[in-house]
Amino acid sequence: KEIEKMATNELIIKVEELKELEALIEEATAEANAIRDSIKAEMIARDTEEMNLGKYIVRFTACLSSRFDTKRFKEVFGEDVYKAYTKDVNSRRFSIA
């Protein structure tokens, strides 16, 4: 079964729609981050990690995580050992310029 291909003008319309939606998402994300930052700032000002706000419990807690320090690993064990334990991964990237 052959897949029906879109005409060039249809593709252009799709790309333009996508660009508009991505701009809206970026704007909404920036606005959400600003609100998130103002809530965090208020929690810091109140010196609290948790606030009970009626039906919401807001937490801003410290977390400890461990990450692999590849730079330090290369310094200690060398580039060859680092390369021996890395692998190439094949993927596809979608972009519009």
C-alpha positions as a printed Julia matrix, in Angstrom:
97×3 Matrix{Float64}:
  0.0    0.0    0.0
  1.49   3.32  -1.09
  1.49   6.22   1.38
 -0.05   9.41   0.01
  2.51  12.21  -0.08
  1.74  15.82   0.86
  2.16  18.6   -1.65
  4.89  21.16  -1.0
  2.39  23.89  -0.1
  0.77  21.52   2.43
  4.17  20.89   4.0
  4.86  24.63   4.17
  1.53  25.16   5.95
  2.36  22.36   8.41
  5.79  23.84   9.12
  4.27  27.29   9.7
  1.66  25.79  12.06
  4.41  23.95  13.9
  6.5   27.11  14.25
  3.5   29.04  15.62
  2.73  26.3   18.15
  6.36  26.07  19.21
  6.41  29.85  19.77
  3.27  29.58  21.93
  4.81  26.73  23.9
  8.0   28.72  24.43
  6.01  31.74  25.62
  3.86  29.63  27.96
  6.94  27.83  29.31
  8.65  31.16  30.03
  5.53  32.41  31.83
  5.24  29.17  33.84
  8.93  29.38  34.79
  8.48  32.98  35.96
  5.55  31.95  38.16
  7.52  28.94  39.46
 10.47  31.23  40.28
  8.24  33.68  42.17
  6.8   30.83  44.28
 10.32  29.55  45.0
 11.46  33.06  45.95
  8.53  33.37  48.37
  9.37  30.01  49.94
 12.99  31.09  50.37
 11.84  34.39  51.9
  9.63  32.44  54.32
 12.5   30.01  55.0
 10.35  26.97  54.34
 10.61  23.86  52.18
  6.9   23.07  52.31
  3.7   25.1   52.22
  0.16  23.8   52.61
 -2.02  25.94  50.34
 -5.46  24.43  50.69
 -5.75  21.74  48.07
 -2.07  22.12  47.14
  1.07  21.22  49.01
  4.06  23.0   47.5
  7.55  21.69  48.19
 10.91  23.19  47.35
 13.4   20.8   48.88
 17.11  20.22  48.6
 18.09  17.02  46.81
 21.43  15.29  46.61
 22.28  13.41  43.43
 25.37  11.73  42.06
 26.63  12.28  38.54
 29.48  10.67  36.72
 32.36  13.13  36.27
 33.63  12.26  32.79
 36.2   15.06  32.79
 37.79  13.8   36.02
 37.59  10.19  34.78
 39.52  11.14  31.63
 42.13  12.98  33.72
 42.68   9.99  36.02
 42.34   7.05  33.6
 43.05   8.67  30.23
 41.13   9.19  27.04
 41.71   5.62  25.82
 40.0    4.01  28.81
 37.14   6.49  28.51
 36.7    5.66  24.81
 36.83   1.91  25.58
 33.65   2.3   27.68
 31.69   4.62  25.44
 29.62   3.58  22.46
 28.14   5.32  19.47
 24.37   5.54  19.4
 22.49   6.02  16.16
 19.51   8.37  16.33
 17.55  10.75  14.14
 17.23  14.49  14.7
 14.37  16.6   13.39
 15.01  20.31  12.83
 13.61  23.21  10.86
 15.86  26.08   9.87
